[in-house]
Amino acid sequence: MKSIIANSLTKTYGKGKEKILAVDDVSFDVNNGEIFGLIGPDGAGKTSIFRMLTTVLLPDSGSASVENFDMVNDYKKIRQIVGYMPGKFSLYQDLTVEENLSFFASVFNTSIQENYDLIKDIYIQIEPFKDRKAGALSGGMKQKLALCCALIHRPNILFLDEPTTGVDPVSRKEFWEMLQRLKKQGITIVVATPYMDEATLCDRIALMQHGKILSVDTPDRMSDAYPDLIFEVKAGRTSSVLRALENFEPKKNVYAYGEFVHLIAESNANFSTSSVQEYLKKSGFTNIEINPVKASIEDCFIRLLSHKNEY
């Protein structure tokens, strides 16, 4: 069963020369009970898609259904069954933790007690601060409070717009563990994130750039379908290695990847690691390390960008 079906959604902002195409003919679906990720950098169109699906924005064209409710005609029904955690902390900063939760519960004619079993794993972490104003909380605690408020009416679908941006690594890990527990309780989760490493924590992902979806699949299938050879290269300063390998042939692409440089070669190319070793040695590098690696989601994204006219 499909929780969400989006068909050719388009959204523009501004007029005339200032007109910006934020979402460009986007279609995808989300299965019931899965964690689905919209993965892409700032400006890719993720937030605009979220705002349309949660009935905050009207599309210029296209359509979508959420739990079989039409995005435009049934917006009141959709608002009752979705939870939305926007990218920017948007709770009442002058209200305490408990006051914020009670307020959002009252909006949906429910209470903290009625839905405590759903939020208890998160709430017990913020309960010691229940009398503290929301504006005085740390980033991680604000994140947990916002998630509790988005869940307080027991939604069928939870929309999370860049929920871990600006959050420390430990809190990020805890947050994704919480999402996995929510998934087990039958909640469909749609996450927008610019972090490619978080893509592997989703059941399926859509890679986005400039308002378009480049590819939709499971992270494993996306990585397994990568057609080229990838080698991680390390030989000292990354920027120096990158500059040197930009002139190496045969290669298809080369780019920095953390402390390594990723060298891409076609699978049928006349390519050997020894030739790279020799090339770098002649360029003055020592302690050269070259290893074949499996494509990451970031590698897949970079390839799609460089071949976007083929997709």
Beta strands, then each sheet from edge to edge (+ up, - down):
strand 1: 2-13
strand 2: 20-31
strand 3: 35-39
strand 4: 61-66
strand 5: 69-70
strand 6: 82-85
strand 7: 157-161
strand 8: 188-193
strand 9: 204-209
strand 10: 212-217
strand 11: 229-234
strand 12: 253-257
strand 13: 260-265
strand 14: 289-292
sheet 1: 2+ 1- 4+ 5-
sheet 2: 6+ 7+ 8+ 3+ 9+ 10-
sheet 3: 12+ 13- 11+ 14-
end
